[in-house]
Amino acid sequence: MVFAKCPVLPGCVSQGKTRNEALENIKEAIEGCIEVRREMGWPDTEEMIDVEVAL
């Protein structure tokens, strides 16, 4: 199992059976986290656009 997180978005984590699966899953999680932030009226930041993903 491979775990991934997005340091810019606290709580935005994912996992996968392989590195590639974890990377695809964290991309989906990031999109979901950003969508929720926008729905809640929280502002976008430049940091949210430039995301570093560590696997």
N, C-alpha and C positions, 0 to 999 in steps of 0.2 A: 504494500500500500504506500502510495506517495501522497504527501500532504503539501498543500500550497496555500499561501496567504497573500493578501495585498496590504502592505504596511500603511498605505495612505488611507485605507478604508478600514478602520478598526472593526473587527468582527467579520470581515469578508474573507472567508476561508473555504477551502474545498479539498477534495481528494480524488484519487483515481487509482486504478490497478497498475497503471504504467505512468511514466513521466508525461507522455503525450496526452493521455487521458486526463491527468491532473491539470495540465496546462489548458486543455479545452474547457474543463469544468470550471477553472478559476476565471476564465474569460467570461463565461456565462454568469458566474456569481458577481463579477465586477459590474456587468451590465445591469443585473438585478439590483445591486446596491445603489448604483447611480440613479436608476429609475425610481426607487423608493425615496431617495433623498430629494429628487425633483418633486415627487408627489407630495412630500411633506413641506415643500416650500423652502428647503435648505438651499443656499446658493452653491453653484458650481465653483470650483476653484481651479487654478492652473495646475495644482498638484494632482487633481483628480484626472486630468487629461494625460499627464505624463506619469504613467504608472509603471513601477518596477515590480516584476513578479519573480520571486525566488522559489526555486524548486529544489 
